[in-house]
C-alpha cells in the first residue's frame, strides 16, 4: 500500500548535532580520545585526566599547551570548527592527531561541557559552557596557560545511548587502555590519570621510547624487546618486539601507530605473524609495537569516523615492507642464538636514538640500533587474505554446528564408545606435542590437547563458581606480576572471580600484584602464564559478544589461560587422565569457543586410504 503522507523535512539543528555525535562519540573513551588528541596537538607537555563514574558523571582533561584566545574559544564549540584544516586538499595531508571539525560540537551536544583556556602566562583566561549543544556567553576566568575541558553527565539528553554502553567496569578499562595507547608514542609528555579519586596512571616524561614502554608494560617486559627499522618509498618503520619465541594465544600488545596515531591494519598484523611463523606455531601470536612514518598522501585516514582504521595506498607493498624488516631481524637473532648467546637489547638503558624527531612526514622516531633494507617476503602473497584470514567465531560455530548436525548419529555412537572405554588402560601417543592419538575399537581418535583441556576446565569452573571457591594451593614464594594499569584494573574488577577459581592475589604496589595461591591442579610454573592469559582474554572485547553471561565469560577465560598449551609434553598418565576427564564432560566435542576437540578416523576410512 502506497503512503501519501510522506514528506521531506529539514531536521532541527539539535537533532543534526546528535546524529553527528552518534558517529563520533560512541562511549566515554571516544570523548577522552578527542580531548587528549587536542591536547597533544596543542603541544602540551603535561596532560592530566580525571574520571568519575567511568566517565559518565565527569570526564576532565587539563593540559599546559598553547591554549586559546577569547576569539578562538568562542568558535571552538561551533559545528565544523577546526584549527587543523583549511581546504579540502588538507584532508589528504593530515599530520595532526585530531582533524574532525565536529568533535567538540558533538561532545557538547550530548553532555554539559565547560572549556576554560588561556593562551598567555598572566593567569587570565576565559571559559565557555555548553549544555546539550546550547552554548552560553564566554566569561573571564582565571587559568594558567593551557586548556581544561570538563565533560559532565555524558548522554544525559540521549538516554537511549546508555542502553548500548557496556558495564561501568568495562568502560573504565576501556578508558585506561586508551590512555596507555595514546601515551606510548609521546615520551615527551607527562600523563596522569585519577579515577574515582585514586591515582591509576602516572607516566612522567621519558628520555627514550623504550623507557616509555617500560612505564606502561613493566621493566621486565620492556627488556625483552629488540628494535628494528626499515625504509622504503615515502615510508619509514620502526618495530619493537620480543626476540624470544612468544608463547601467547592472546598477546599483551599488538599496537600500530601511523604518524603517531594509533590505528589497526590487517596487513601489518599478518606481516608480523607470518614473519614469526618460522619460529613458532601459527596459533601463537607475537607482541609488537610498530611505528610507521608515511607521507600522508599515501594513506586515507577518512575511511572510519573514529579514525581507528586507515587505508594505505598499496597494502601489498606495506605487507612486504613490514615482513622484510621483521624477517631480517629474526634471521640475525636466530643466527646469534645458534652461536649460543642472545643479542643485547639495551634493557633499561636510554638511547638518544629512541627519541622522536621532526622529520619529512611529521613527528616520528629515528633509531640507528638496527636498520635493514627491505627484503622480499619468503612466502607467496597471492591469496594471503583469502587463505590466512581468521574465520570469525560465529562463522566457525555455525560451520561446526552444520558438521555436527550432519553427523549426529556418528556423534552418539562415538560418545557411547568413548565413555565405555577404560582410558587409563589404553596407550596414547602425543603428536608434535599438540595432539593425542588414541586407538578405539573401530578406529582412531585425534584429540587437540589444548581444546580438550579447555572444555574440562570450562565446565569445572562453572561448577566451582556455582558452589563457591575452588581448592587452592599456597605458593612457597609468591609470584609477582608486572602489569599495565589496564591489566591491573582487570584483576581488581574481577577479584572475586579470580578467588573463586582458586587464585589469591594482593596489591604489590604500583601496577604490580603478587599471586600467593593458585588452583590446586596447576603447577607453580604455570601460575604467571595462566594469570596473564586470563587477563588478556578478559581484555578482548570479542569475549563479551561471545559470552554475554559474565560467569561463562570468566570461566572461558580461566579455561583458556589454565589449559594445557600446544607444545607442552604430556606423560602417559596425563594423557589418560585428560581423556577420562574430557569424556566425562557434558559436551566433550567442542571447546568453549566452538572449536572441535576430537576428530575420529574410522577403520573403514583407514582401509580406503590404504586401498584395502
Secondary structure, DSSP 8 states (H G I E B T S, - for coil): ---S--------HHHHHHHHHHHH-SSHHHHHHHHHHHHHHTT-SEEEEEEEGGGTSEEEEEE-S----HHHHHHTTSTT--SS-SSGGGGGS--SS---TTHHHHHHHTSEEEEEEESSTTSEEEEEEEETTEE---EEEE--SEEEEEEESTTTT-HHHHTT---HHHHHHHHHHHHHHHHHT-TTSEEEEEETTEEEEEE---SSHHHHHHHHH-HHHHHTEEEEEEEETTEEEEEEEESS----SS-S-EEEEETTEEEB-HHHHHHHHHHHTTTS-TT----EEEEEEE-GGGEE--SSTTS-B-EES-HHHHHHHHHHHHHHHHHHHHHHHHTT------TT---GGGSEEEETTEEEE---S--B-----SS--TTHHHHHS---HHHHHHHHHHHHHHTHHHHHHHHHHHHHS-GGGS-EEEETTTEEEEEETTEEEEEEHHHHHHHHHHHHHHHHHHHS---EEEEEEEEEE---HHHHHHHHHTHHHHHHHT-EEEE-STT-EEEEEEETTS-GGGHHHHHHHHHHHHH-THHHHH--SHHHHHHHHHHHHHS--TT----HHHHHHHHHHHTTSS-TTB-TTS-BSEEEEEHHHHHHHTT-
